[in-house]
Amino acid sequence: YYSKISYSLATIIILFMTGLGVYQLAFRYLAGHTLLWASDVSVFCITTVAGLVLPPLWLDHDHLTMDLISKRLSPKGNYILDCFIDLTGCVMSIALAYAGYLAVVQHIGYKTSVLRYDDSLKYVFVLYAGVMLTVTTAMSLIERIIKHRIGEK
């Protein structure tokens, strides 16, 4: 359910962002003005979509794999490589979560956008993506180890 909800929300946000781009284009050429807030909303949309889709992609094992290397390795070598990828992803996700946390904390109280929102909101989904990627990469690694122990592929 997590994957379906994340992908559905991301699709809605991408459609909204596309519609906003079309609206911005029409508003600019028909009214002769630009919507100053459109770029702020686009930044929110992009970071939100990335935060929503990266964790379920990893959990579903739809992330990029090294097919050129894996075709030349033994099954045990592939298992070790996949575990290494999951472990590295988990460590990097922890770093991403920490970087998102630092960015949120450092930007609280600053208002530089036209919409006058708190700048820390730009980084909330970086923090969210880091936390969720940490959870999903750890789950992927645990699942891989359990399947290997009981003999599944």
C-alpha positions, 0 to 999 in steps of 0.5 A: 500500500505504501508504494501505491500511495506514494506513486499515486501522490507523486503522479498527482503532484507531477500533473499539478506541476505540469498544469502549473507550467502550462498556466504560467506560460499562458499567464505570461503571454496572455497577461504579460506578467509572470507568476513569481510564486510558480518557481517556489511551488515547483521546488516543493513539487520536485522535492516532494516527488523525490521524497515520495518515490525513492523509498518505495522504489528501493523497497520494490527493488526497482532501483538501478542494478549493476547488470554488467557485473551481476551477469559475470558473478556467481549466485553467492557473488551476486548475493554479496553484491546485493547486500553491499548495495543495500548496506551502502544505501542504508548508510547513505540514507542515514547521511541524507536524513542527517543532512536533511535534519541539519538543513531544516534546523538551519533554515528555520525562521528565514523567509526568502521566497515570494510566498513568505513561507519558512525556508525550512519547509524546502528541506522537510522532504529531504529529511523524510526521504532520508528517514524512509530510505533508511527504513526501506534499505534496512528492510531490503537488506533484512529481507535479502538475508532471510531469503538467502538463509531459507534458500529462496532467490 
